[in-house]
């Protein structure tokens, strides 16, 4: 069970990074609809990762790494969400 949770966490982190890459590409192309959809998906995945990590039976080091990942990417979401 613990390995499944770790895999889910890793997959979510990978998805978050992929979504951020997509947002950067959409910004370059000025594709507003894609940006908005990706921002919503990014926010949803970050929330789910937070919920999953808070309930996961993981050690303190793993928890610290996940919380740092969340802080970093929530900050990034905030920066991307600010209208230019």
C-alpha positions in Angstrom: 0.0 0.0 0.0 2.8 2.4 0.9 4.5 1.8 -2.4 1.2 2.6 -4.2 1.0 6.0 -2.4 4.6 6.8 -3.2 3.9 6.0 -6.9 0.8 8.2 -6.9 2.8 11.0 -5.3 5.6 10.6 -7.9 3.1 10.5 -10.8 1.4 13.7 -9.5 4.7 15.5 -9.2 5.6 14.4 -12.8 2.1 15.6 -14.0 2.6 19.0 -12.2 5.9 19.5 -13.9 4.4 18.6 -17.3 1.5 20.9 -16.8 3.9 23.8 -16.0 5.8 23.1 -19.2 2.5 23.1 -21.1 1.6 26.5 -19.6 5.0 28.0 -20.6 4.4 26.8 -24.2 0.8 28.1 -24.2 2.1 31.5 -23.0 4.5 31.6 -25.9 1.7 30.8 -28.3 -0.7 33.2 -26.5 -3.2 30.3 -26.3 -5.4 31.7 -23.5 -7.9 28.8 -23.4 -5.0 26.3 -22.9 -3.5 28.5 -20.2 -6.7 28.7 -18.3 -7.4 25.0 -18.5 -3.9 24.1 -17.5 -3.9 26.5 -14.5 -7.1 24.9 -13.2 -5.6 21.4 -13.7 -2.4 22.5 -12.0 -4.3 23.9 -9.0 -6.3 20.7 -8.8 -3.2 18.4 -8.9 -1.5 20.5 -6.3 -4.5 20.2 -4.0 -4.7 16.5 -4.5 -1.0 16.0 -3.9 -1.3 18.0 -0.7 -4.2 15.8 0.5 -2.5 12.6 -0.5 0.8 13.6 1.2 -0.9 14.6 4.4 -2.6 11.2 4.7 0.4 9.2 3.5 2.4 7.0 5.9 5.8 8.4 4.9 8.9 9.3 6.8 9.8 12.9 7.8 12.4 13.3 5.0 9.9 12.3 2.3 7.3 14.6 3.9 9.7 17.5 3.9 10.6 17.0 0.2 6.9 16.8 -0.8 6.1 19.9 1.2 9.0 21.8 -0.4 7.8 20.7 -3.8 4.3 21.9 -3.0 5.5 25.3 -1.7 7.6 25.8 -4.8 4.9 24.9 -7.2 2.1 26.7 -5.4 4.3 29.8 -5.6 4.8 29.2 -9.3 1.0 28.8 -9.7 0.4 32.2 -8.0 2.9 33.8 -10.4 1.3 32.3 -13.4 -2.2 33.2 -12.3 -1.4 36.9 -12.0 -2.7 38.7 -15.1 0.1 40.4 -17.0 
